[in-house]
Amino acid sequence: MRVAPEDRSGLRPLTDFLPKSGYIILRVAEEVWRIGLRKKDEEFRPYYLGGRVSMVQELPQLTGIALDEVAGPGLPVFNRQGEFLGLGTSGCGETAIIYSQRRRGEMSVLINPDECAAFRLASEVLLAVDRVPTNPYGRPLLWFGIDGINPVDPEVAEFLGLGTGTGLVISEVLTGSPAETAGLLPRDIIVALDGVPLPRLKPNQVMTAYLQRDILRRLPGSELTLTGLRDRQEIELPITLASASKTPQEADRHY
């Protein structure tokens, strides 16, 4: 949304609305709300959205889900004290389903894509708020150097003795990458990051996003330690993350 220069002095960052005690522990049935804005054809008229929290779930980001739409995607959610709780997220809205003789249960379109009942909690999104890019290409950009990460089935995790944890199987290690330099090999199974076992989440596919999110929180030059299994033997691999190579958007152009 574009704001005229004379009005910008009144804008406040989200961090102004954090409680002094730190992050808030969101509770079921807690009331949450935000002020919405109608679209341009309605002159951005404000309106109120509110509801109560139904559940808090790792998806894999810690996410609150309300009984009603309480925000728009990417817009802030507050509690009754005016404290910042998180940002609305898309992908958890209602979907129109078409049933007919020719189209049985075919998904059609999202109902009301401008509002959502789910929101990422402040403890998740504030990690990115301070990561202001240093240039238009989004740098600093990390390079880790693995491709094709697949979760271990729960039965295999039990066979490997991982308890309540799980693992991620590496399909490919890129040549010259930090992962290759550290000694990571294809078919290695990652079971812990910096000594913390990977949690078992549902569905299994979110484990890939869980690992990527944890790595992307860091900066080039930082170090992490992967704990893995190779031929059922535990290995420890310290890895120094590097800066990503030049992206296609950054390439020199000649006309």
Secondary structure, DSSP 4 states (H G I P E B T S, - for coil): ----GGGGGG---GGGGS-TT-S----TT-EEEEEEE--GGGTT-EEEEEEEEEEEEESSSEEEEESS--B-TT-EEEETT--EEEEE-SS-S-EEEEESSS-EEEEEEESSTT-BSEEEEHHHHHHHHT---SSTT--S-EE--EEEEEEPPHHHHHHTT-TTB--EEEEEE-TTSHHHHHT--TT-EEEEETTEEPB--SSTTHHHHHHHHHHHTS-TT-EEEEEEEETTEEEEEEEE-EEPPPPGGGS----
